[in-house]
Amino acid sequence: MVGYVMVIYDYDIPEYDIWHMMIDESNQKRGYGSAALDRVLDYIKAKPFGASNRVTLTCNRDNIQALKLYQSRGFAETGATDEDEIELSLMIQ
């Protein structure tokens, strides 16, 4: 397995959450993370669970490679943190 992505819909907020996105270390720097993120964002744009345009995720503040990927797709820090994790959000159409 190269990796996986989990998406949930939080009906309380409402928003889509990329709950987990992991690419095995031996498969990193091959474009799999970019491809996976693009596919999951396309899936979310279809609004399979609700009408929200907000996508949120958290990332370890020291994971510079992942932060650059998320920021390259338009995710921005919200200012919320949880220990060593920072929250990022994106508004989609």
Backbone bond lengths (Angstrom), bond angles and torsions (degrees), N, CA, C in turn:
res aa  C-N    CA-C-N  psi(-1)  N-CA   C-N-CA  omega(-1)  CA-C   N-CA-C  phi
1 M - - - 1.439 - - 1.531 108.23 -
2 V 1.319 115.46 136.42 1.464 121.78 179.42 1.521 110.51 -82.60
3 G 1.317 117.07 -39.76 1.461 121.29 -178.43 1.517 110.17 172.66
4 Y 1.321 116.07 -169.62 1.460 120.10 178.65 1.526 110.11 -158.14
5 V 1.331 113.99 161.76 1.458 122.14 176.19 1.521 107.14 -135.89
6 M 1.331 116.73 136.17 1.462 122.17 175.09 1.524 108.29 -118.26
7 V 1.322 115.85 134.29 1.463 121.76 177.63 1.520 107.86 -122.37
8 I 1.327 115.59 135.54 1.462 120.28 173.41 1.521 108.19 -126.43
9 Y 1.319 115.69 161.30 1.460 121.26 174.76 1.518 107.08 -115.77
10 D 1.303 116.36 121.44 1.457 121.92 179.41 1.521 108.21 -93.55
11 Y 1.328 116.05 101.97 1.465 121.64 -177.32 1.524 112.16 -67.89
12 D 1.325 117.89 -22.43 1.464 121.03 -178.21 1.526 112.44 -72.05
13 I 1.348 118.05 -29.71 1.474 120.09 -172.83 1.532 112.75 -86.79
14 P 1.262 127.78 -45.59 1.463 133.07 -23.29 1.525 111.37 -82.78
15 E 1.330 115.11 148.22 1.459 121.71 177.75 1.515 109.41 -165.86
16 Y 1.310 114.86 158.92 1.463 121.49 171.28 1.519 107.72 -89.50
17 D 1.308 115.94 139.18 1.464 121.47 178.53 1.523 109.60 -122.29
18 I 1.326 115.36 126.40 1.461 119.20 169.02 1.521 104.21 -83.37
19 W 1.314 114.26 100.78 1.459 121.89 -168.66 1.519 111.57 -77.09
20 H 1.314 115.96 -42.65 1.458 121.95 177.18 1.519 107.89 -142.96
21 M 1.307 116.44 136.69 1.459 121.58 170.19 1.513 105.99 -142.99
22 M 1.312 114.78 114.34 1.456 119.37 -176.92 1.515 110.35 -136.89
23 I 1.324 115.78 134.30 1.456 122.87 172.81 1.523 106.11 -117.92
24 D 1.328 115.93 127.59 1.459 120.58 -179.73 1.527 109.56 -53.95
25 E 1.312 115.80 137.81 1.464 121.41 -175.95 1.527 112.73 -53.43
26 S 1.320 117.19 -36.29 1.472 120.28 -178.95 1.528 112.34 -70.41
27 N 1.330 117.50 -13.31 1.462 122.11 179.86 1.523 113.38 -111.06
28 Q 1.311 117.60 6.32 1.455 120.21 -179.83 1.531 110.48 -75.62
29 K 1.329 114.94 161.27 1.470 123.75 -179.93 1.521 112.15 65.44
30 R 1.345 116.26 29.97 1.459 122.21 176.31 1.524 111.79 -122.21
31 G 1.339 116.73 4.19 1.458 120.10 179.52 1.516 114.90 91.15
32 Y 1.337 117.52 -0.85 1.460 119.83 -178.77 1.534 112.03 -66.56
33 G 1.316 116.93 -38.40 1.462 120.09 179.06 1.519 111.19 -64.39
34 S 1.314 117.02 -44.41 1.468 121.08 177.69 1.521 110.73 -61.21
35 A 1.328 116.66 -46.42 1.464 120.96 -179.79 1.528 110.98 -62.90
36 A 1.322 116.43 -43.12 1.468 120.16 179.99 1.521 110.97 -64.16
37 L 1.325 117.33 -43.80 1.463 120.34 180.00 1.528 110.47 -64.47
38 D 1.312 117.64 -42.17 1.466 120.28 178.21 1.527 111.11 -61.60
39 R 1.318 116.88 -43.19 1.476 120.37 179.55 1.517 111.61 -64.50
40 V 1.325 117.08 -43.00 1.462 118.95 -178.17 1.525 110.67 -69.23
41 L 1.335 118.18 -34.85 1.464 120.13 176.45 1.526 110.82 -67.25
42 D 1.334 118.12 -38.50 1.460 120.60 174.74 1.526 110.61 -61.61
43 Y 1.318 117.02 -41.32 1.467 121.77 177.41 1.526 110.44 -60.83
44 I 1.319 117.01 -47.12 1.462 121.30 -179.22 1.535 111.16 -64.13
45 K 1.328 117.56 -36.27 1.465 120.99 179.32 1.520 111.92 -60.31
46 A 1.323 117.98 -23.99 1.466 122.24 176.65 1.528 111.46 -76.13
47 K 1.335 116.85 -7.07 1.466 124.27 178.30 1.544 112.28 50.66
48 P 1.323 116.14 58.68 1.466 119.23 -175.78 1.527 114.89 -67.94
49 F 1.332 118.74 -19.59 1.464 120.31 -176.41 1.518 114.10 -120.68
50 G 1.325 117.99 -20.72 1.457 120.82 -177.62 1.514 110.48 -175.45
51 A 1.315 116.14 171.67 1.461 122.22 -170.48 1.527 114.64 -87.91
52 S 1.294 119.45 6.49 1.467 120.95 -176.60 1.524 112.33 -65.06
53 N 1.322 115.92 144.28 1.462 122.53 175.34 1.523 111.66 -102.63
54 R 1.322 117.46 3.71 1.464 121.43 -176.25 1.523 110.35 -100.09
55 V 1.342 115.21 131.44 1.465 122.27 175.60 1.528 106.71 -121.70
56 T 1.313 116.31 128.96 1.460 121.22 -176.70 1.524 109.68 -128.66
57 L 1.317 114.88 149.64 1.464 121.04 175.22 1.518 108.48 -151.55
58 T 1.315 115.87 168.15 1.462 120.57 171.62 1.522 108.09 -122.03
59 C 1.321 114.36 154.35 1.461 120.48 -178.21 1.527 108.56 -146.89
60 N 1.302 116.01 142.60 1.457 119.86 175.52 1.523 108.98 -61.28
61 R 1.303 116.84 129.36 1.465 121.39 -175.41 1.530 112.92 -60.83
62 D 1.330 117.93 -19.70 1.460 121.37 179.26 1.532 113.32 -91.90
63 N 1.333 117.15 -4.33 1.462 120.84 -178.94 1.536 108.44 -87.84
64 I 1.315 115.84 75.69 1.465 122.86 -174.24 1.527 111.57 -60.46
65 Q 1.317 117.07 -39.53 1.467 120.93 -179.19 1.530 110.84 -60.91
66 A 1.332 116.99 -46.14 1.468 120.43 179.43 1.522 110.83 -67.93
67 L 1.323 117.50 -41.99 1.471 120.13 178.84 1.526 111.22 -58.93
68 K 1.320 117.13 -42.39 1.470 120.72 178.37 1.528 110.56 -62.32
69 L 1.334 116.74 -40.36 1.461 120.30 178.41 1.525 110.28 -61.82
70 Y 1.320 116.62 -51.06 1.463 119.74 -178.54 1.528 111.17 -61.61
71 Q 1.302 117.30 -43.74 1.462 120.94 179.72 1.523 111.31 -64.97
72 S 1.318 117.98 -32.95 1.465 120.72 178.78 1.521 111.67 -66.74
73 R 1.326 117.40 -19.81 1.463 121.99 178.23 1.527 111.66 -98.11
74 G 1.347 116.59 2.88 1.462 119.89 175.88 1.507 115.59 103.31
75 F 1.327 118.52 -0.79 1.458 120.27 176.93 1.526 109.28 -67.56
76 A 1.321 116.34 141.44 1.463 121.78 178.69 1.525 109.20 -131.64
77 E 1.314 115.62 147.78 1.458 120.66 178.27 1.520 110.18 -63.54
78 T 1.331 115.59 138.28 1.463 120.84 179.34 1.524 111.93 -92.79
79 G 1.322 117.13 -17.34 1.460 121.92 -175.04 1.520 112.49 99.51
80 A 1.339 116.89 -14.73 1.465 120.85 177.82 1.526 109.50 -79.21
81 T 1.325 116.23 140.94 1.457 122.14 177.87 1.515 110.07 -136.07
82 D 1.319 115.55 159.15 1.459 122.28 174.05 1.522 106.19 -145.53
83 E 1.320 115.59 100.57 1.459 122.65 -174.82 1.525 109.39 56.06
84 D 1.341 118.99 -113.95 1.465 121.04 -177.26 1.530 112.80 -96.05
85 E 1.331 117.10 8.84 1.463 122.20 -179.33 1.537 109.72 -102.00
86 I 1.349 115.66 140.44 1.446 120.60 172.64 1.531 108.01 -115.07
87 E 1.327 115.53 149.72 1.461 121.26 -179.62 1.513 109.89 -96.88
88 L 1.321 115.56 138.19 1.458 122.98 175.49 1.516 109.11 -128.69
89 S 1.334 117.42 145.44 1.457 121.54 179.22 1.513 110.96 -133.68
90 L 1.318 114.35 157.61 1.449 123.28 179.00 1.527 107.94 -140.97
91 M 1.321 116.74 136.71 1.458 121.41 172.67 1.528 107.49 -99.20
92 I 1.337 116.26 127.72 1.461 121.03 -179.86 1.525 109.45 -115.22
93 Q 1.307 115.47 164.99 1.478 121.16 177.06 1.506 110.45 -101.62
